[in-house]
Amino acid sequence: MTSGGRSRGVQTVAYTAVTVIAGVGALVFLGFEVVEGGTTVVDVLWWSALAVLLLGSAAHQWWFAGRAADRSQHIVEEFTDSQVDSIAANSDGDIDTVRRLREARPGLSLRDAYELMQAHKRRHAPHDT
């Protein structure tokens, strides 16, 4: 399953499926309520809004959520070792390094910034001989 060359992860597929099922369930419940009678306008609006929100969330997750991850990964590739070294050298620890990496490149995810910092630490760790 790909969209624009991106593969969707298991979490994306599972989230989308569950959200679609919930949205369809809200529509089915609304249908039963209308058929049985005694529904108010507020009931119809409530269940309709819930269905629209759930189905909209599923559509957003399916088509757009991967873009931020792709953008962050592209930002990671733009960093040079010397840039990360400079940021780490001027930081007061791991948390400050991650913060400065993200400030240097808006759009860099927290996880990608953390992994950049960890890679920097591994490169500069004393080697056992």
C-alpha positions, 0 to 999 in steps of 0.5 A: 500500500503506497501513496506517492511512493510512501509505504504506510505503516501498520499503525497508519493502516490500523488507525485508519481502519478503526476510525473508518469503522467507528465513523460508519458505526456512527452513521449506522446508529444514526440510521437506526435512530431515525428509523425507530423514530423519536429522534431530535434534530440535536441527535441527528446533528450529534451523530452526523458530526461524529461520523464526519469527524471520524471519517475526516480523521481517517482520510487525513491520516491516510493521505496526509500524516506521512508528509510530516515524517517525510519532511523531517527525514529530509531535514535529517539528511540535510544536516552535516556531521559538522553542524551537529557537532557544533550544535552539540558542543554549544549545548548543555546536555542531551535535552538542550542539544535536541532542542537546538537541533529542532530550533535550527531546522523547524519541521525536524521531529522530536524523534529524528532530533533525538536520533541525530543527537544519539548518532553524534554521541556514538561517533564521539564515544571513546572506543574500547581497544 
